[in-house]
């Protein structure tokens, strides 16, 4: 289905950085589509939108802020009900929200559990449309972490036919309990909890894509972008935003595939 036919798109973590540019670009390319800017703080989203409008002749009237904290189950459920009440369905869910800090539990709560929680909450609304799509923003850092893991863990994460959420969840809990007092049994610790969380979310996304062929799903990497999360990044946040909206605007990509700048990537070397 052409992207111009989409009625409603939700972008999480959209009040700044890659998510904000992704939402802005979608607004410009799809002016008849409602683009929902998911943000933990509705005031931050409104401020970002006001600043954008004041600096452009384009008033971005199709950009609508919505309160959504992916780490809070009640917030996610409220947002899903709000979207259902106002719009009835959802065409595209772009899971961009992500964090990186020194608290592994917080990182996994957003980067893994938050993605799963949000997708499952909006799944009924996605199933109401003819061409539902999910985009999960991951990172090649997750691939780097997987490359350094022990062979048995590599096999677990890449063998999607035998992978289960129970296995992923158990491994996540094992990883979280190992930090910082007991090292997890692989060198991926050097990538920190952010990188390891991306290994996990990429694997779960592939599993979801296999289990739900009726919903198209792609995993994307924005590249190493200069954002609050990575001030030393070498790409602009706008370039990252352009990279992650590729599966929204284009039709020719594989279910469960991994992409950066519209080019396919491997999950493991």
VOFIGU-431680 format. One line per 8 residues: number of its first residue (from 1); their letters; for each residue x, y, z of N, C-alpha, C. Coordinates in Angstrom, 1 decimal, always signed. Layout:
<dofis>
NUM = a = X Y Z X Y Z X Y Z | ...
</dofis>
This chain:
<dofis>
1 = xxxxxxxx = +0.8 -1.2 +0.0 +0.0 +0.0 +0.0 +0.9 +1.2 +0.0 | +0.6 +2.3 -0.8 +1.4 +3.5 -0.8 +1.3 +4.2 +0.5 | +2.4 +4.7 +1.0 +2.5 +5.4 +2.3 +1.5 +6.5 +2.4 | +1.1 +7.1 +1.3 +0.2 +8.2 +1.3 -1.2 +7.8 +1.8 | -1.5 +6.5 +1.8 -2.8 +6.0 +2.2 -2.8 +5.8 +3.7 | -1.7 +5.9 +4.4 -1.7 +5.7 +5.9 -2.5 +6.9 +6.5 | -3.3 +6.6 +7.5 -4.0 +7.6 +8.2 -3.4 +8.1 +9.5 | -2.8 +7.1 +10.2 -2.2 +7.5 +11.5 -0.9 +6.7 +11.7
9 = xxxxxxxx = +0.1 +7.5 +12.2 +1.4 +6.9 +12.5 +1.8 +7.4 +13.8 | +2.3 +6.5 +14.7 +2.8 +6.9 +16.0 +4.3 +6.7 +16.1 | +5.0 +7.7 +16.5 +6.5 +7.6 +16.7 +6.7 +7.8 +18.2 | +7.4 +6.8 +18.9 +7.7 +7.0 +20.3 +9.0 +7.7 +20.5 | +9.2 +8.3 +21.6 +10.4 +9.1 +21.9 +10.6 +10.2 +20.8 | +9.5 +10.9 +20.5 +9.6 +11.8 +19.3 +9.7 +13.3 +19.7 | +10.0 +13.6 +20.9 +10.1 +15.0 +21.2 +11.5 +15.6 +21.0 | +12.4 +14.8 +20.6 +13.8 +15.3 +20.3 +14.6 +14.3 +19.5
17 = xxxxxxxx = +15.7 +14.7 +19.0 +16.6 +13.8 +18.4 +16.1 +13.1 +17.2 | +16.5 +11.8 +17.0 +16.1 +11.0 +15.9 +14.6 +10.9 +15.7 | +13.9 +10.6 +16.8 +12.5 +10.5 +16.8 +11.8 +11.7 +16.3 | +12.3 +12.9 +16.8 +11.6 +14.1 +16.3 +11.8 +14.4 +14.9 | +13.0 +14.1 +14.4 +13.3 +14.3 +12.9 +12.5 +13.3 +12.1 | +12.4 +12.1 +12.6 +11.6 +11.1 +11.9 +10.2 +11.5 +11.8 | +9.6 +12.0 +12.9 +8.2 +12.5 +12.8 +8.1 +13.7 +11.9 | +9.1 +14.6 +12.0 +9.0 +15.8 +11.1 +9.1 +15.4 +9.6
25 = xxxxxxxx = +10.0 +14.5 +9.3 +10.1 +14.1 +7.9 +8.8 +13.4 +7.4 | +8.2 +12.6 +8.3 +7.0 +11.9 +7.9 +5.9 +12.9 +7.7 | +5.9 +14.0 +8.6 +4.9 +15.0 +8.4 +5.0 +15.7 +7.1 | +6.2 +16.0 +6.7 +6.4 +16.7 +5.4 +6.1 +15.8 +4.2 | +6.5 +14.5 +4.3 +6.3 +13.6 +3.2 +4.8 +13.1 +3.1 | +4.1 +13.1 +4.2 +2.8 +12.6 +4.3 +1.8 +13.6 +4.9 | +1.6 +14.7 +4.2 +0.8 +15.8 +4.9 -0.6 +15.5 +5.2 | -1.2 +14.4 +4.6 -2.5 +14.0 +4.9 -2.6 +13.0 +6.0
33 = xxxxxxxx = -1.5 +12.6 +6.5 -1.4 +11.6 +7.6 -1.2 +12.2 +8.9 | -1.9 +11.7 +10.0 -1.7 +12.2 +11.3 -0.5 +11.5 +11.9 | +0.5 +12.3 +12.3 +1.7 +11.8 +12.9 +1.7 +12.1 +14.4 | +1.6 +11.1 +15.2 +1.6 +11.3 +16.7 +3.0 +11.3 +17.3 | +3.3 +12.3 +18.0 +4.6 +12.5 +18.6 +4.5 +11.9 +20.1 | +4.9 +10.7 +20.2 +4.9 +10.1 +21.6 +6.0 +10.6 +22.4 | +5.7 +11.0 +23.6 +6.7 +11.6 +24.5 +6.3 +11.4 +26.0 | +7.3 +11.1 +26.8 +7.1 +11.0 +28.2 +6.5 +12.2 +28.8
41 = xxxxxxxx = +6.9 +13.4 +28.3 +6.4 +14.7 +28.8 +5.7 +15.3 +27.6 | +4.4 +15.5 +27.8 +3.6 +16.2 +26.7 +4.1 +17.6 +26.5 | +4.5 +18.3 +27.6 +4.9 +19.7 +27.5 +6.2 +19.8 +26.7 | +7.1 +18.8 +26.8 +8.3 +18.8 +26.0 +8.0 +18.6 +24.5 | +7.1 +17.7 +24.2 +6.6 +17.5 +22.8 +6.0 +18.8 +22.3 | +5.2 +19.5 +23.1 +4.5 +20.7 +22.6 +5.6 +21.8 +22.4 | +6.6 +21.9 +23.3 +7.6 +22.9 +23.2 +8.4 +22.7 +21.9 | +8.8 +21.4 +21.6 +9.5 +21.1 +20.4 +8.7 +21.4 +19.2
49 = xxxxxxxx = +7.4 +21.1 +19.2 +6.6 +21.4 +18.1 +6.4 +22.9 +17.9 | +6.3 +23.7 +19.0 +6.2 +25.1 +18.9 +7.4 +25.7 +18.3 | +8.6 +25.2 +18.7 +9.9 +25.7 +18.2 +10.0 +25.4 +16.7 | +9.5 +24.2 +16.3 +9.6 +23.9 +14.9 +8.7 +24.8 +14.0 | +7.5 +25.0 +14.5 +6.5 +25.9 +13.8 +7.0 +27.3 +13.7 | +7.7 +27.8 +14.7 +8.1 +29.2 +14.7 +9.3 +29.4 +13.8 | +10.0 +28.3 +13.4 +11.1 +28.5 +12.5 +10.9 +28.1 +11.1 | +9.6 +27.9 +10.8 +9.2 +27.4 +9.4 +7.9 +28.0 +9.0
57 = xxxxxxxx = +7.8 +28.1 +7.7 +6.5 +28.5 +7.1 +5.5 +27.4 +7.1 | +6.0 +26.1 +7.3 +5.2 +25.0 +7.4 +4.7 +24.9 +8.8 | +3.4 +24.8 +9.1 +2.9 +24.8 +10.5 +2.7 +23.4 +11.0 | +3.0 +22.4 +10.2 +3.0 +21.0 +10.7 +1.8 +20.7 +11.4 | +0.6 +21.0 +10.8 -0.6 +20.8 +11.5 -1.0 +19.3 +11.7 | -0.3 +18.4 +11.0 -0.6 +17.0 +11.2 +0.3 +16.3 +12.3 | +1.1 +17.1 +12.9 +1.9 +16.6 +14.1 +1.1 +16.8 +15.4 | +0.8 +15.7 +16.1 +0.0 +15.8 +17.3 +0.7 +15.2 +18.4
65 = xxxxxxxx = +1.0 +15.9 +19.5 +1.7 +15.3 +20.7 +0.8 +14.3 +21.4 | +1.4 +13.3 +22.0 +0.6 +12.3 +22.8 +1.5 +11.9 +23.9 | +1.0 +11.8 +25.1 +1.8 +11.4 +26.3 +2.0 +9.9 +26.2 | +3.2 +9.4 +26.2 +3.5 +8.0 +26.2 +4.9 +7.7 +26.7 | +4.9 +7.0 +27.9 +6.2 +6.6 +28.5 +6.2 +5.1 +28.4 | +7.1 +4.6 +27.5 +7.1 +3.2 +27.2 +7.5 +2.3 +28.4 | +8.2 +2.9 +29.4 +8.6 +2.2 +30.6 +7.4 +2.1 +31.6 | +6.3 +2.7 +31.4 +5.2 +2.7 +32.3 +4.0 +2.0 +31.6
73 = xxxxxxxx = +3.6 +0.9 +32.1 +2.5 +0.1 +31.5 +1.2 +0.9 +31.5 | +0.9 +1.6 +32.5 -0.3 +2.4 +32.6 -0.3 +3.5 +31.5 | +0.8 +4.2 +31.3 +1.0 +5.2 +30.3 +0.8 +4.6 +28.9 | +1.3 +3.5 +28.7 +1.2 +2.8 +27.4 -0.3 +2.5 +27.1 | -0.9 +1.9 +28.1 -2.3 +1.5 +27.9 -3.2 +2.7 +27.7 | -2.9 +3.8 +28.4 -3.7 +5.0 +28.2 -3.6 +5.6 +26.8 | -2.3 +5.5 +26.4 -2.1 +6.0 +25.0 -2.8 +5.2 +24.0 | -2.8 +3.9 +24.1 -3.5 +3.0 +23.2 -5.0 +3.3 +23.2
81 = xxxxxxxx = -5.5 +3.5 +24.4 -7.0 +3.8 +24.4 -7.3 +5.2 +23.8 | -6.4 +6.1 +24.0 -6.5 +7.4 +23.5 -6.5 +7.4 +22.0 | -5.6 +6.6 +21.4 -5.5 +6.5 +19.9 -6.7 +5.8 +19.4 | -7.2 +4.8 +20.1 -8.4 +4.1 +19.6 -9.6 +5.0 +19.7 | -9.7 +5.8 +20.7 -10.9 +6.7 +20.8 -10.9 +7.8 +19.8 | -9.7 +8.3 +19.5 -9.6 +9.5 +18.6 -9.5 +9.1 +17.1 | -8.8 +7.9 +16.9 -8.5 +7.6 +15.5 -9.0 +6.2 +15.1 | -9.4 +5.4 +16.0 -10.0 +4.1 +15.7 -9.0 +3.0 +15.3
89 = xxxxxxxx = -7.9 +3.3 +14.8 -6.9 +2.3 +14.3 -5.5 +3.0 +14.2 | -4.5 +2.2 +13.9 -3.1 +2.7 +13.8 -2.5 +2.0 +12.6 | -1.9 +2.8 +11.7 -1.3 +2.2 +10.5 +0.1 +1.7 +10.7 | +0.9 +2.6 +11.4 +2.3 +2.4 +11.6 +2.7 +2.7 +13.1 | +3.5 +1.8 +13.7 +4.1 +2.1 +15.0 +5.6 +2.1 +14.8 | +6.2 +3.3 +15.0 +7.6 +3.4 +14.9 +8.2 +3.5 +16.3 | +8.8 +2.4 +16.8 +9.4 +2.3 +18.1 +10.8 +2.9 +18.2 | +10.8 +4.2 +18.5 +12.1 +4.9 +18.5 +12.7 +5.1 +20.0
97 = xxxxxxxx = +11.8 +5.2 +20.9 +12.2 +5.5 +22.3 +13.3 +4.6 +22.8 | +14.4 +5.2 +23.3 +15.5 +4.4 +23.8 +16.4 +5.3 +24.7 | +17.1 +4.6 +25.7 +17.9 +5.4 +26.6 +19.3 +4.6 +26.7 | +20.2 +5.4 +27.2 +21.5 +4.8 +27.6 +22.0 +5.5 +28.8 | +22.2 +4.7 +29.9 +22.7 +5.3 +31.1 +23.5 +4.2 +31.9 | +23.8 +4.5 +33.1 +24.6 +3.5 +33.9 +23.7 +2.6 +34.7 | +22.4 +2.6 +34.5 +21.5 +1.7 +35.2 +20.9 +0.7 +34.2 | +21.5 -0.5 +34.2 +21.0 -1.5 +33.2 +19.6 -1.9 +33.3
105 = xxxxxxxx = +19.0 -1.9 +34.5 +17.6 -2.2 +34.6 +16.7 -1.1 +33.9 | +17.1 +0.2 +34.1 +16.3 +1.2 +33.4 +16.5 +1.1 +31.9 | +17.7 +0.8 +31.4 +17.9 +0.7 +30.0 +17.1 -0.4 +29.4 | +17.1 -1.6 +30.0 +16.3 -2.7 +29.5 +14.8 -2.5 +29.6 | +14.4 -1.7 +30.6 +13.0 -1.4 +30.8 +12.4 -0.6 +29.6 | +13.3 +0.3 +29.1 +12.9 +1.1 +27.9 +13.2 +0.3 +26.6 | +14.4 -0.1 +26.5 +14.9 -0.6 +25.2 +14.4 -2.0 +24.8 | +14.1 -2.8 +25.8 +13.6 -4.1 +25.5 +12.1 -4.3 +25.9
113 = xxxxxxxx = +11.9 -4.2 +27.2 +10.5 -4.4 +27.7 +9.6 -3.4 +27.3 | +10.1 -2.1 +27.1 +9.2 -1.0 +26.7 +8.8 -1.2 +25.2 | +9.7 -1.7 +24.4 +9.3 -2.0 +23.0 +8.2 -3.1 +22.9 | +8.5 -4.2 +23.6 +7.5 -5.3 +23.7 +6.1 -4.8 +24.2 | +6.2 -4.1 +25.3 +4.9 -3.6 +25.9 +4.1 -2.7 +25.0 | +4.8 -1.8 +24.3 +4.2 -0.9 +23.4 +3.6 -1.6 +22.1 | +4.3 -2.5 +21.6 +3.9 -3.2 +20.4 +2.6 -4.0 +20.8 | +2.7 -4.7 +21.9 +1.5 -5.6 +22.3 +0.3 -4.7 +22.6
121 = xxxxxxxx = +0.5 -3.5 +23.2 -0.6 -2.7 +23.5 -1.3 -2.1 +22.2 | -0.5 -1.8 +21.2 -1.1 -1.3 +20.0 -1.4 -2.3 +18.9 | -1.1 -3.5 +19.2 -1.3 -4.6 +18.2 -2.8 -4.7 +17.7 | -3.8 -4.6 +18.7 -5.2 -4.7 +18.2 -5.5 -3.5 +17.2 | -4.9 -2.3 +17.4 -5.2 -1.2 +16.6 -4.6 -1.4 +15.2 | -3.4 -2.0 +15.2 -2.7 -2.2 +14.0 -3.4 -3.3 +13.1 | -4.0 -4.2 +13.8 -4.7 -5.3 +13.1 -6.0 -4.8 +12.4 | -6.4 -3.6 +12.7 -7.6 -3.1 +12.1 -7.4 -2.5 +10.7
129 = xxxxxxxx = -6.2 -2.4 +10.3 -5.9 -1.8 +9.0 -5.4 -2.9 +8.0 | -5.3 -2.5 +6.8 -5.0 -3.6 +5.7 -3.5 -3.8 +5.6 | -2.7 -2.8 +5.9 -1.2 -2.9 +5.7 -0.5 -2.4 +7.0 | -0.7 -3.0 +8.1 +0.0 -2.5 +9.4 +1.5 -2.7 +9.3 | +2.2 -1.8 +9.9 +3.6 -1.9 +9.9 +4.2 -1.5 +11.3 | +5.2 -2.2 +11.7 +6.0 -1.8 +12.9 +7.4 -1.6 +12.5 | +8.0 -0.6 +13.0 +9.4 -0.3 +12.8 +10.1 -0.3 +14.2 | +11.2 -1.0 +14.4 +11.9 -1.1 +15.7 +13.3 -0.5 +15.5
137 = xxxxxxxx = +13.6 +0.6 +16.2 +14.9 +1.2 +16.1 +15.8 +0.5 +17.0 | +16.8 -0.2 +16.4 +17.8 -0.9 +17.1 +19.1 -0.3 +16.8 | +20.2 -1.1 +16.7 +21.5 -0.5 +16.4 +22.5 -1.6 +16.0 | +23.5 -1.2 +15.2 +24.5 -2.1 +14.9 +25.4 -2.4 +16.1 | +25.3 -1.6 +17.1 +26.0 -1.9 +18.4 +25.5 -3.2 +18.9 | +24.2 -3.5 +18.7 +23.7 -4.8 +19.2 +24.3 -5.9 +18.4 | +24.6 -5.7 +17.1 +25.3 -6.7 +16.3 +26.7 -6.9 +16.8 | +27.3 -5.8 +17.2 +28.7 -5.9 +17.7 +28.7 -6.7 +19.0
145 = xxxxxxxx = +27.7 -6.5 +19.8 +27.7 -7.3 +21.1 +27.4 -8.8 +20.8 | +26.6 -9.1 +19.9 +26.3 -10.4 +19.5 +27.5 -11.1 +18.9 | +28.3 -10.4 +18.1 +29.5 -11.0 +17.5 +30.5 -11.4 +18.6 | +30.5 -10.8 +19.8 +31.4 -11.1 +20.8 +30.9 -12.1 +21.8 | +29.6 -12.5 +21.7 +29.1 -13.5 +22.7 +29.6 -14.9 +22.4 | +29.4 -15.7 +23.4 +29.8 -17.1 +23.3 +29.0 -17.8 +22.2 | +29.5 -18.8 +21.6 +28.8 -19.5 +20.5 +27.4 -20.0 +20.9 | +27.3 -20.4 +22.1 +25.9 -20.9 +22.5 +24.9 -19.8 +22.6
153 = xxxxxxxx = +25.4 -18.6 +23.1 +24.4 -17.5 +23.1 +24.2 -17.0 +21.7 | +25.2 -16.9 +20.9 +24.9 -16.5 +19.5 +23.9 -17.4 +18.8 | +24.0 -18.7 +19.1 +23.0 -19.7 +18.5 +21.6 -19.4 +19.0 | +21.5 -19.1 +20.3 +20.2 -18.9 +21.0 +19.6 -17.7 +20.3 | +20.3 -16.6 +20.2 +19.7 -15.3 +19.7 +19.4 -15.4 +18.2 | +20.1 -16.2 +17.4 +19.9 -16.2 +16.0 +19.1 -17.3 +15.5 | +18.8 -18.3 +16.2 +17.9 -19.4 +15.8 +16.5 -19.0 +16.2 | +15.9 -18.3 +15.3 +14.5 -17.8 +15.5 +13.5 -18.9 +15.6
161 = xxxxxxxx = +13.7 -20.0 +14.9 +12.8 -21.1 +14.9 +12.6 -21.7 +16.3 | +13.6 -21.6 +17.1 +13.6 -22.2 +18.5 +13.5 -21.2 +19.6 | +13.7 -19.9 +19.2 +13.7 -18.8 +20.2 +12.3 -18.6 +20.8 | +12.2 -18.3 +22.1 +10.9 -17.9 +22.7 +11.1 -16.7 +23.5 | +10.0 -16.0 +23.8 +10.1 -14.9 +24.7 +10.5 -15.3 +26.1 | +10.2 -16.5 +26.5 +10.6 -17.0 +27.9 +12.1 -17.0 +27.9 | +12.7 -17.5 +26.9 +14.2 -17.6 +26.8 +14.8 -16.2 +26.8 | +14.3 -15.3 +26.0 +14.8 -13.9 +26.0 +14.6 -13.3 +27.4
169 = xxxxxxxx = +13.5 -13.4 +28.0 +13.2 -12.8 +29.3 +14.2 -13.4 +30.3 | +14.3 -14.7 +30.3 +15.2 -15.3 +31.3 +16.7 -14.9 +31.1 | +17.1 -14.8 +29.9 +18.5 -14.3 +29.6 +18.6 -12.8 +30.1 | +17.6 -12.0 +29.8 +17.6 -10.6 +30.2 +17.7 -10.5 +31.8 | +16.9 -11.3 +32.5 +17.0 -11.2 +33.9 +18.4 -11.7 +34.4 | +18.9 -12.7 +33.7 +20.3 -13.2 +34.1 +21.3 -12.1 +33.9 | +21.2 -11.5 +32.8 +22.1 -10.4 +32.5 +22.0 -9.3 +33.5 | +20.8 -8.9 +33.8 +20.6 -7.8 +34.8 +21.1 -8.2 +36.2
177 = xxxxxxxx = +20.9 -9.4 +36.6 +21.4 -9.8 +37.9 +22.9 -9.9 +37.9 | +23.6 -10.0 +36.8 +25.0 -10.1 +36.8 +25.7 -8.8 +36.9 | +25.0 -7.7 +36.7 +25.6 -6.4 +36.7 +25.4 -5.7 +38.0 | +26.5 -5.1 +38.6 +27.9 -5.2 +38.2 +28.7 -6.3 +39.0 | +28.1 -7.0 +39.9 +28.8 -7.9 +40.8 +29.3 -9.2 +40.1 | +28.5 -9.7 +39.2 +28.8 -11.0 +38.5 +28.8 -10.8 +37.0 | +29.9 -10.9 +36.4 +30.0 -10.7 +34.9 +29.2 -11.7 +34.2 | +28.5 -11.2 +33.2 +27.7 -12.1 +32.3 +28.7 -12.9 +31.5
185 = xxxxxxxx = +28.4 -14.2 +31.2 +29.4 -15.1 +30.6 +29.7 -14.8 +29.1 | +30.0 -13.6 +28.8 +30.4 -13.2 +27.4 +31.1 -11.8 +27.4 | +31.9 -11.6 +26.4 +32.6 -10.3 +26.4 +31.8 -9.1 +26.0 | +30.5 -9.3 +25.6 +29.7 -8.3 +25.2 +29.5 -7.2 +26.3 | +29.9 -7.5 +27.5 +29.8 -6.6 +28.6 +30.5 -5.3 +28.2 | +31.5 -5.3 +27.4 +32.2 -4.1 +27.0 +31.4 -3.2 +26.2 | +30.3 -3.6 +25.6 +29.4 -2.7 +24.9 +28.4 -2.1 +25.9 | +28.4 -2.4 +27.1 +27.5 -1.8 +28.1 +26.0 -2.3 +27.9
193 = xxxxxxxx = +25.2 -1.9 +28.8 +23.8 -2.4 +28.8 +23.1 -1.9 +27.6 | +23.4 -0.7 +27.0 +22.7 -0.2 +25.8 +22.9 -1.2 +24.7 | +24.2 -1.6 +24.4 +24.5 -2.5 +23.3 +23.8 -3.8 +23.5 | +23.9 -4.4 +24.7 +23.3 -5.7 +24.9 +21.8 -5.6 +24.8 | +21.2 -4.5 +25.3 +19.7 -4.4 +25.1 +19.3 -4.4 +23.7 | +20.2 -3.8 +22.8 +19.8 -3.8 +21.4 +20.0 -5.2 +20.8 | +20.9 -6.0 +21.3 +21.0 -7.4 +20.9 +19.7 -8.1 +21.2 | +19.2 -7.9 +22.4 +18.0 -8.5 +22.9 +16.8 -8.1 +22.0
201 = xxxxxxxx = +16.6 -6.8 +21.8 +15.4 -6.3 +21.2 +15.4 -6.6 +19.7 | +16.6 -6.7 +19.1 +16.6 -7.2 +17.7 +16.2 -8.6 +17.6 | +16.6 -9.5 +18.5 +16.2 -10.9 +18.5 +14.7 -11.0 +18.7 | +14.2 -10.3 +19.7 +12.7 -10.4 +20.0 +11.9 -9.8 +18.8 | +12.4 -8.8 +18.2 +11.7 -8.2 +17.0 +11.6 -9.2 +15.9 | +12.7 -10.0 +15.6 +12.7 -11.0 +14.6 +11.7 -12.1 +15.0 | +11.7 -12.5 +16.2 +10.7 -13.5 +16.7 +9.3 -13.0 +16.5 | +9.0 -11.8 +16.8 +7.7 -11.2 +16.7 +7.3 -11.2 +15.2
209 = xxxxxxxx = +8.2 -10.8 +14.3 +8.0 -10.8 +12.9 +7.6 -12.2 +12.4 | +8.3 -13.2 +12.9 +8.0 -14.6 +12.4 +6.6 -15.0 +12.9 | +6.3 -14.6 +14.2 +5.0 -15.1 +14.7 +3.8 -14.3 +14.2 | +4.1 -13.1 +13.7 +3.0 -12.2 +13.2 +3.2 -11.8 +11.8 | +3.1 -12.7 +10.8 +3.3 -12.4 +9.4 +2.3 -11.4 +8.9 | +1.2 -11.3 +9.6 +0.1 -10.4 +9.1 +0.5 -8.9 +9.4 | +1.5 -8.7 +10.2 +2.0 -7.3 +10.5 +3.4 -7.2 +10.0 | +3.6 -6.3 +9.1 +5.0 -6.2 +8.6 +5.9 -5.5 +9.6
217 = xxxxxxxx = +7.1 -6.0 +9.8 +8.0 -5.5 +10.8 +9.4 -5.4 +10.2 | +10.0 -4.3 +10.4 +11.4 -4.1 +10.1 +12.2 -3.5 +11.3 | +13.5 -3.9 +11.4 +14.4 -3.4 +12.4 +15.3 -2.5 +11.7 | +15.6 -1.3 +12.3 +16.4 -0.3 +11.6 +17.5 +0.2 +12.5 | +18.6 +0.7 +11.9 +19.7 +1.3 +12.6 +19.8 +2.8 +12.1 | +19.7 +3.8 +12.9 +19.9 +5.1 +12.5 +21.3 +5.5 +12.2 | +22.3 +4.7 +12.6 +23.7 +5.1 +12.5 +24.1 +5.8 +13.8 | +25.4 +6.2 +13.8 +25.9 +6.8 +15.0 +25.7 +8.3 +15.0
225 = xxxxxxxx = +24.5 +8.7 +15.5 +24.0 +10.1 +15.3 +24.3 +11.0 +16.5 | +24.5 +12.2 +16.3 +24.7 +13.2 +17.4 +23.4 +13.6 +18.0 | +23.2 +13.0 +19.2 +22.0 +13.3 +20.0 +22.4 +13.4 +21.5 | +21.4 +13.6 +22.3 +21.6 +13.7 +23.7 +22.2 +12.3 +24.2 | +21.8 +11.2 +23.6 +22.2 +9.9 +23.9 +23.7 +9.7 +23.5 | +24.1 +10.3 +22.4 +25.5 +10.2 +21.9 +26.0 +11.5 +21.4 | +26.4 +12.5 +22.2 +26.8 +13.8 +21.8 +28.0 +13.8 +20.8 | +28.8 +12.7 +20.8 +29.9 +12.6 +20.0 +29.6 +11.9 +18.6
233 = xxxxxxxx = +28.4 +11.7 +18.4 +28.0 +11.0 +17.1 +28.5 +11.7 +15.9 | +28.7 +10.9 +14.8 +29.3 +11.5 +13.6 +28.2 +11.8 +12.5 | +27.0 +11.4 +12.7 +25.9 +11.7 +11.8 +24.9 +12.6 +12.4 | +24.2 +13.4 +11.6 +23.1 +14.2 +12.2 +21.9 +13.4 +12.6 | +21.2 +14.0 +13.6 +19.9 +13.3 +14.0 +19.0 +13.3 +12.8 | +19.0 +14.2 +11.9 +18.1 +14.2 +10.8 +18.4 +13.1 +9.9 | +19.7 +12.8 +9.7 +20.1 +11.6 +8.9 +19.6 +10.3 +9.5 | +19.7 +10.3 +10.8 +19.2 +9.1 +11.5 +17.7 +9.0 +11.4
241 = xxxxxxxx = +17.0 +10.1 +11.4 +15.5 +10.1 +11.2 +15.1 +9.6 +9.8 | +15.9 +10.0 +8.8 +15.7 +9.6 +7.5 +15.9 +8.1 +7.3 | +16.9 +7.6 +8.0 +17.2 +6.1 +7.9 +16.1 +5.3 +8.5 | +15.5 +5.7 +9.6 +14.5 +4.9 +10.3 +13.1 +4.9 +9.7 | +12.8 +5.9 +8.9 +11.5 +5.9 +8.3 +11.4 +5.2 +6.9 | +12.5 +4.6 +6.5 +12.5 +3.9 +5.2 +11.4 +2.8 +5.1 | +11.2 +2.0 +6.2 +10.2 +0.9 +6.0 +8.7 +1.5 +6.0 | +8.6 +2.8 +6.4 +7.3 +3.4 +6.4 +6.9 +3.8 +5.0
249 = xxxxxxxx = +7.9 +4.4 +4.3 +7.7 +5.0 +3.0 +7.9 +4.0 +1.8 | +8.6 +2.9 +2.0 +8.9 +2.0 +1.0 +8.2 +0.6 +1.3 | +8.0 -0.1 +0.2 +7.3 -1.4 +0.3 +8.3 -2.6 +0.2 | +9.4 -2.4 -0.5 +10.3 -3.5 -0.8 +11.4 -3.7 +0.3 | +11.0 -4.5 +1.3 +11.9 -4.9 +2.3 +11.4 -6.2 +2.9 | +12.3 -7.0 +3.5 +11.9 -8.3 +4.0 +11.3 -8.2 +5.4 | +10.4 -9.1 +5.7 +9.8 -9.2 +7.0 +10.9 -9.6 +8.0 | +11.0 -8.8 +9.1 +12.1 -9.1 +10.1 +13.5 -8.7 +9.7
257 = xxxxxxxx = +13.6 -8.0 +8.5 +14.9 -7.6 +8.1 +15.5 -6.4 +8.9 | +16.8 -6.2 +8.7 +17.6 -5.2 +9.5 +18.2 -4.2 +8.4 | +17.9 -2.9 +8.6 +18.3 -1.9 +7.6 +18.9 -0.7 +8.2 | +19.8 -0.1 +7.4 +20.3 +1.3 +7.7 +20.4 +2.0 +6.4 | +19.9 +3.2 +6.3 +19.9 +3.9 +5.1 +19.3 +3.1 +3.9 | +18.3 +2.3 +4.2 +17.6 +1.5 +3.2 +18.4 +0.4 +2.6 | +19.6 +0.1 +3.3 +20.4 -1.0 +2.8 +20.4 -2.1 +3.9 | +20.3 -3.4 +3.5 +20.2 -4.5 +4.4 +21.4 -4.7 +5.2
265 = xxxxx = +21.3 -5.0 +6.5 +22.4 -5.3 +7.4 +22.2 -6.8 +7.9 | +23.3 -7.3 +8.4 +23.3 -8.6 +9.0 +23.1 -8.5 +10.5 | +22.5 -9.4 +11.2 +22.3 -9.4 +12.6 +23.6 -9.9 +13.3 | +24.4 -10.7 +12.6 +25.6 -11.2 +13.1 +26.6 -11.4 +12.0 | +27.9 -11.2 +12.3 +28.9 -11.3 +11.2 +29.1 -12.7 +10.8
</dofis>
